[in-house]
Amino acid sequence: MEADKKESPKYLRMSLAAAMTLGFKQGLFYRNAKLYCINLLLTYDEGCAARCAYCGLSNNRPGAYTKKSFIRVTWPEYSLAEIIDGIVKRQERVKRICISMLTNGRAVKDTKEICKRLRSAFDIPVSLLISPTILRYEDLIDFKNAGADKIGVAIDLATEELFNKYRGNGVKGPHKWDRYWQCLADSIRVFGKENAGSHFMTGMGETEREMCDAIQRVKDMGGYTHLFSFFPEANSPMSEHPMPPMAQYRRIQVARYLIDKRMADISRFVFDDSGQIIEFGLSLTDMERLIETGEPFRTSGCTGYDGEVACNRPFANSRPGPDIRNFPFKPEEADITRIKKQME
């Protein structure tokens, strides 16, 4: 019966948006948004050993792993052969592929095998969202040799205290703050500057200053930040935790953009006593011009060969509607007007 198991490396779960992009599922994106990255997730019957309080795949969230939603949507299963065939048929729509690991002992070997198969099938860049807890330095070298060109390390929390509370001993989980940062440093060393970075999630109890400190730390190491707004997952331990206020998220988006684009750094920011940003170190005119571009508010993600963001994750951390948090397309004039009001 083992041969009948739908597990990695023969099978993977795919985001609903990616399944729609490849024509595996029917559906339409709000405002005709388009996804350019095929997001894949390793799958095992026993699931993930981690217990992160906010994650839909958490070991302490009820339900069978293969039935659990992730980022609030279903992730249907497909064979790797089906996925490769689907990408070949719609190759012009795909600018990048991302493989997300789980904290599962089998995931390291399987990620290498899947990456090799994808890279041998077509010339589309592959990113890996890795699990530092189960990795050695040598595995990073193997990932590069398998054909991956970018690495993501989802530190998620801006401070060690919050990391421990929601990912470590606070939830009896296996993850360690120092291990994640070391793995990010190792990834930058192996893959090169600007080819590895971190995910951070706003709204977990950190101050704006603490989030800016974390983003600046990554940049100073030679990495980049992909920013998310907390959006509760049903039936997770944090299902009742509120989303961050929109004004807070917009300020952090601007800060992330300025830091990652080297337009300013945290030494130029001014914070109030609560840690809220009150100045970004730009003139009023420059600040207005920046907001008018809409660029700070677009999804931050891995790029394709064309240098444009491919992993734009349409509506991954807010529902489709006027209050988009990460824009998967260039904001229009009405969007910019709304953003300005949100920042007041």
C-alpha positions in Angstrom: 0.0 0.0 0.0 3.0 2.3 0.5 3.2 2.8 -3.3 -0.3 4.3 -3.3 0.5 7.0 -0.8 0.3 10.5 -2.3 3.4 11.9 -0.7 6.5 13.8 -1.8 8.6 13.5 -3.9 6.1 12.0 -6.3 3.3 14.3 -5.2 3.1 17.9 -4.1 0.4 20.3 -3.0 -0.1 23.4 -5.1 -1.7 26.7 -4.1 -5.2 27.2 -5.5 -3.9 30.3 -7.3 -1.2 28.3 -9.0 -3.7 25.5 -9.9 -5.9 28.2 -11.5 -2.9 29.6 -13.4 -2.1 26.2 -14.9 -5.8 25.4 -15.7 -6.1 22.6 -13.1 -8.8 24.5 -11.3 -11.5 26.9 -12.6 -11.7 30.4 -11.2 -11.1 34.1 -11.8 -8.9 36.5 -9.9 -10.3 39.8 -8.6 -9.4 42.7 -10.9 -7.9 40.2 -13.3 -4.8 39.8 -11.2 -2.2 37.3 -12.5 0.1 34.9 -10.7 3.5 34.3 -12.2 5.0 31.9 -9.7 3.9 28.3 -9.2 3.9 27.8 -5.4 4.4 24.1 -4.4 4.3 22.5 -1.0 5.8 19.2 0.1 3.2 16.7 1.4 3.4 13.9 3.9 0.7 11.9 5.7 2.3 12.8 9.0 2.5 16.5 8.0 4.8 19.1 9.7 6.5 18.6 13.1 6.4 22.3 13.8 3.7 23.9 16.0 3.7 27.5 14.9 0.7 29.2 16.5 -0.5 31.1 13.4 0.1 28.4 10.7 -2.6 26.4 9.0 -0.2 23.4 8.7 0.7 23.5 12.4 0.9 20.1 14.1 -1.4 21.4 16.9 -4.2 22.4 14.5 -6.9 19.8 14.3 -7.5 17.7 11.2 -5.6 15.5 8.7 -2.6 17.3 7.2 -3.7 16.8 3.6 -7.1 18.4 4.4 -5.6 21.5 6.1 -5.8 24.8 4.4 -2.7 27.0 4.2 -2.8 30.8 4.0 -6.6 30.3 4.2 -7.0 28.4 0.9 -7.0 24.8 -0.1 -3.8 23.4 -1.6 -4.9 20.5 -3.9 -2.5 17.6 -4.5 -1.0 16.7 -7.9 1.7 14.4 -9.1 5.0 16.0 -10.0 4.6 14.6 -13.5 1.2 16.4 -13.8 2.8 19.6 -12.5 5.7 19.4 -15.0 3.3 18.7 -17.8 1.0 21.6 -16.8 3.9 24.1 -16.6 5.2 22.9 -20.1 1.8 23.6 -21.6 1.5 27.1 -20.0 5.2 28.0 -19.8 4.6 31.5 -21.1 2.7 32.3 -17.9 5.2 31.0 -15.5 8.2 33.2 -14.4 9.3 31.2 -11.3 8.6 28.1 -9.2 8.8 28.0 -5.4 9.1 24.8 -3.4 8.1 25.1 0.3 9.6 22.6 2.7 8.0 21.3 5.9 9.7 20.5 9.1 9.8 16.8 8.3 12.9 14.6 8.2 12.1 13.4 4.6 11.8 16.9 3.2 15.5 17.7 2.7 16.2 14.8 0.3 12.9 15.2 -1.4 13.4 18.9 -2.0 16.7 18.2 -3.8 15.1 15.6 -6.0 12.1 17.7 -6.9 14.3 20.8 -7.6 16.5 18.7 -10.0 13.5 17.4 -11.8 11.9 20.8 -12.3 15.2 22.4 -13.5 15.9 19.6 -15.9 12.4 19.9 -17.4 12.5 23.7 -18.3 14.6 26.8 -17.8 12.4 28.4 -15.1 14.1 29.7 -12.0 13.3 27.8 -8.7 13.2 29.3 -5.2 13.2 27.2 -2.0 11.4 28.3 1.2 13.5 26.2 3.5 13.2 24.7 7.0 16.3 25.6 9.0 15.6 23.3 11.9 16.3 20.2 9.8 19.1 21.6 7.6 22.9 21.4 7.5 25.2 23.9 5.7 26.0 21.2 3.2 22.3 20.9 2.3 22.4 24.5 1.1 25.2 23.7 -1.3 23.2 20.7 -2.5 20.2 22.9 -3.1 22.3 25.2 -5.2 23.7 22.3 -7.2 20.2 21.0 -7.7 19.4 24.2 -9.6 17.8 26.5 -7.0 18.8 30.2 -7.4 17.0 31.9 -4.4 16.4 30.9 -0.8 13.7 32.1 1.6 14.0 31.8 5.4 10.6 32.6 7.0 11.8 34.0 10.4 8.3 35.6 10.5 8.6 37.2 13.9 10.5 40.5 14.4 11.9 39.7 17.9 13.3 36.7 19.7 10.6 36.9 22.4 7.8 36.7 19.9 9.6 34.0 17.9 9.8 31.8 21.1 6.2 32.6 22.0 4.7 31.6 18.7 7.2 29.2 17.1 9.5 27.9 19.9 9.1 26.8 23.5 5.9 28.9 23.9 4.1 26.3 21.8 6.4 23.4 22.5 7.8 23.8 19.0 11.2 22.8 17.6 12.3 26.1 16.1 15.1 28.3 17.5 15.6 32.0 16.8 19.4 31.8 16.5 19.2 28.8 14.1 16.9 30.7 11.7 19.2 33.7 11.6 22.3 31.5 11.2 20.6 29.6 8.3 19.8 33.0 6.6 23.5 34.0 6.9 24.6 30.7 5.5 22.1 31.0 2.6 23.4 34.4 1.7 27.0 33.0 1.8 26.1 30.1 -0.5 23.7 31.8 -2.9 25.1 35.3 -2.9 23.8 38.7 -1.8 20.3 39.5 -2.8 19.6 35.8 -3.5 18.4 35.0 0.0 16.1 36.7 2.3 13.5 36.4 5.0 9.7 36.6 5.4 8.3 38.8 8.2 4.8 39.2 9.4 3.4 42.4 10.7 0.9 42.5 13.5 2.2 39.8 15.9 2.8 42.2 18.8 6.0 43.8 17.7 6.5 47.6 17.6 7.1 49.3 14.3 10.7 50.0 15.4 11.3 46.3 16.2 10.0 45.3 12.7 12.3 48.0 11.1 15.2 46.7 13.1 14.6 43.2 11.8 14.3 44.3 8.2 17.4 46.4 8.5 19.3 43.5 10.0 18.5 41.3 7.0 19.5 44.1 4.6 22.8 44.6 6.4 23.5 40.9 6.0 23.0 41.1 2.2 19.4 39.8 2.1 15.9 41.1 1.4 12.6 41.0 3.1 9.2 39.7 1.9 6.5 41.3 4.0 3.2 39.9 5.1 0.3 41.2 7.1 -1.0 38.8 9.8 -4.3 37.3 8.6 -5.8 34.7 11.0 -6.2 31.1 9.9 -9.4 29.4 11.0 -9.1 26.9 13.8 -5.5 27.8 14.5 -4.5 28.9 18.0 -4.4 32.5 16.7 -7.7 32.4 14.9 -9.0 35.3 17.1 -5.9 37.4 16.9 -6.7 40.7 15.0 -5.0 41.9 11.8 -2.7 44.9 12.3 -4.3 48.3 11.6 -4.0 49.3 8.0 -2.0 52.5 8.8 0.6 50.4 10.7 1.0 48.0 7.8 1.3 50.8 5.2 4.1 52.5 7.3 6.0 49.2 7.5 5.5 48.7 3.8 7.1 52.0 3.1 9.9 51.3 5.6 10.6 47.9 4.0 10.7 49.4 0.5 13.1 52.2 1.6 15.5 49.8 3.4 15.5 47.1 0.7 15.9 49.6 -2.1 18.7 51.4 -0.2 16.8 54.7 -0.4 17.0 55.2 3.4 17.9 53.2 6.4 16.6 53.0 10.0 19.1 55.6 11.2 17.1 58.2 9.3 13.7 57.1 10.6 12.1 58.9 13.6 10.0 56.9 16.0 7.7 58.1 18.9 7.9 56.7 22.4 5.7 53.7 21.4 8.0 52.8 18.6 5.7 54.1 15.8 7.3 55.6 12.8 6.6 59.3 12.5 9.3 60.3 9.9 11.1 58.3 7.2 13.9 60.7 6.6 12.5 61.8 3.3 11.4 65.3 2.3 7.6 65.8 2.0 7.9 66.1 -1.8 10.0 62.8 -2.1 7.5 61.0 0.2 4.6 62.1 -1.8 6.3 61.0 -5.0 7.1 57.6 -3.6 3.5 57.0 -2.5 2.2 58.1 -5.9 4.2 55.3 -7.5 2.4 52.7 -5.5 5.5 50.6 -5.5 6.0 50.2 -1.7 2.5 48.6 -1.5 3.0 45.9 -4.1 3.8 42.4 -3.1 7.4 41.8 -2.3 8.5 38.5 -3.6 11.1 36.6 -5.7 11.7 37.9 -9.2 11.7 36.2 -12.6 14.5 36.4 -15.1 13.0 39.7 -16.2 13.7 41.3 -12.8 10.0 41.8 -12.0 8.3 40.2 -9.0 7.0 36.8 -10.0 5.8 35.6 -6.6 3.1 38.2 -6.2 0.7 35.9 -4.2 -2.7 37.5 -5.1 -4.8 38.2 -2.0 -2.7 36.0 0.2 -3.0 38.2 3.3 -6.3 40.1 2.7 -9.6 39.2 1.1 -10.3 40.4 -2.5 -11.8 43.8 -2.3 -10.9 47.5 -2.0 -8.7 47.1 1.1 -5.9 45.2 -0.6 -2.8 44.9 1.7 -0.3 43.6 -0.8 -1.1 44.7 -4.4 -0.4 41.9 -6.9 -0.5 44.5 -9.7 0.4 48.2 -10.0 -2.0 50.2 -7.9 -4.3 52.5 -9.9 -5.2 56.1 -9.1 -8.2 55.1 -7.0 -6.0 52.7 -5.0 -3.4 55.4 -4.4 -6.1 57.8 -3.1 -7.3 55.0 -0.7 -3.7 54.3 0.4 -3.2 58.0 1.3 -6.3 58.0 3.4 -5.2 54.7 5.1 -1.9 56.3 6.1 -3.4 59.4 7.7 
